[in-house]
Amino acid sequence: MNDLDIKEKALQERAKRLEELEKEIQEKEKALKQKEKQKKQIILRLAPSLWQDIATWANDDFRSINSQIEYILTKAVKERKNRNRNNL
């Protein structure tokens, strides 16, 4: 076996390992997406005026009211995390 054959074999082994790692990453991403799809349900009581404001906003953004509330909450949580990181 010459030097070129040894290098080719090493490259093939690396390529195989990279394929395995990529497959592992894809499986982990798929599992994470599945976990995210399993949403928690809550009962939320809102003042009628707040409900109407959110409904109007949701309509403007072409979202359902539920999606709009989730959007608002997600944005608020991200902003809070950013503030906490900046305060450290």
C-alpha positions as a Python dict, from the first residue, in 0.01 Angstrom:
ca = {
    (1, 'M'): (0, 0, 0),
    (2, 'N'): (156, 327, -107),
    (3, 'D'): (128, 669, 53),
    (4, 'L'): (-153, 778, -179),
    (5, 'D'): (-361, 472, -94),
    (6, 'I'): (-315, 537, 278),
    (7, 'K'): (-428, 900, 238),
    (8, 'E'): (-727, 796, 28),
    (9, 'K'): (-833, 541, 287),
    (10, 'A'): (-799, 801, 565),
    (11, 'L'): (-1013, 1046, 364),
    (12, 'Q'): (-1277, 781, 305),
    (13, 'E'): (-1288, 706, 677),
    (14, 'R'): (-1323, 1077, 754),
    (15, 'A'): (-1601, 1112, 498),
    (16, 'K'): (-1783, 816, 651),
    (17, 'R'): (-1747, 965, 1000),
    (18, 'L'): (-1876, 1301, 876),
    (19, 'E'): (-2180, 1130, 724),
    (20, 'E'): (-2245, 954, 1054),
    (21, 'L'): (-2214, 1281, 1246),
    (22, 'E'): (-2444, 1461, 1003),
    (23, 'K'): (-2703, 1185, 1038),
    (24, 'E'): (-2676, 1208, 1418),
    (25, 'I'): (-2725, 1586, 1404),
    (26, 'Q'): (-3026, 1550, 1176),
    (27, 'E'): (-3182, 1297, 1415),
    (28, 'K'): (-3125, 1529, 1711),
    (29, 'E'): (-3277, 1822, 1520),
    (30, 'K'): (-3578, 1609, 1427),
    (31, 'A'): (-3625, 1506, 1792),
    (32, 'L'): (-3601, 1869, 1902),
    (33, 'K'): (-3860, 1977, 1644),
    (34, 'Q'): (-4093, 1699, 1761),
    (35, 'K'): (-4050, 1814, 2120),
    (36, 'E'): (-4132, 2172, 2019),
    (37, 'K'): (-4449, 2055, 1844),
    (38, 'Q'): (-4577, 1915, 2174),
    (39, 'K'): (-4712, 2241, 2307),
    (40, 'K'): (-4849, 2293, 2654),
    (41, 'Q'): (-5206, 2409, 2689),
    (42, 'I'): (-5304, 2678, 2936),
    (43, 'I'): (-5620, 2859, 3029),
    (44, 'L'): (-5573, 3231, 2984),
    (45, 'R'): (-5822, 3489, 3100),
    (46, 'L'): (-5797, 3830, 2933),
    (47, 'A'): (-5993, 4151, 2958),
    (48, 'P'): (-6220, 4189, 2655),
    (49, 'S'): (-6039, 4507, 2548),
    (50, 'L'): (-5700, 4332, 2559),
    (51, 'W'): (-5845, 4037, 2368),
    (52, 'Q'): (-5974, 4274, 2100),
    (53, 'D'): (-5639, 4454, 2074),
    (54, 'I'): (-5456, 4122, 2033),
    (55, 'A'): (-5716, 4001, 1781),
    (56, 'T'): (-5669, 4317, 1574),
    (57, 'W'): (-5290, 4287, 1593),
    (58, 'A'): (-5308, 3919, 1497),
    (59, 'N'): (-5527, 4004, 1199),
    (60, 'D'): (-5279, 4274, 1090),
    (61, 'D'): (-4995, 4018, 1110),
    (62, 'F'): (-5199, 3740, 941),
    (63, 'R'): (-5178, 3520, 1251),
    (64, 'S'): (-5430, 3344, 1466),
    (65, 'I'): (-5492, 3495, 1808),
    (66, 'N'): (-5319, 3197, 1968),
    (67, 'S'): (-5014, 3238, 1743),
    (68, 'Q'): (-5006, 3609, 1816),
    (69, 'I'): (-5008, 3551, 2192),
    (70, 'E'): (-4727, 3295, 2152),
    (71, 'Y'): (-4533, 3545, 1937),
    (72, 'I'): (-4574, 3819, 2199),
    (73, 'L'): (-4467, 3590, 2482),
    (74, 'T'): (-4167, 3453, 2289),
    (75, 'K'): (-4051, 3804, 2205),
    (76, 'A'): (-4089, 3916, 2567),
    (77, 'V'): (-3891, 3616, 2698),
    (78, 'K'): (-3608, 3677, 2447),
    (79, 'E'): (-3592, 4045, 2543),
    (80, 'R'): (-3579, 3954, 2912),
    (81, 'K'): (-3298, 3703, 2853),
    (82, 'N'): (-3103, 3965, 2659),
    (83, 'R'): (-3148, 4221, 2937),
    (84, 'N'): (-3035, 3970, 3198),
    (85, 'R'): (-2724, 3883, 2993),
    (86, 'N'): (-2641, 4250, 2948),
    (87, 'N'): (-2678, 4316, 3322),
    (88, 'L'): (-2423, 4050, 3418),
}
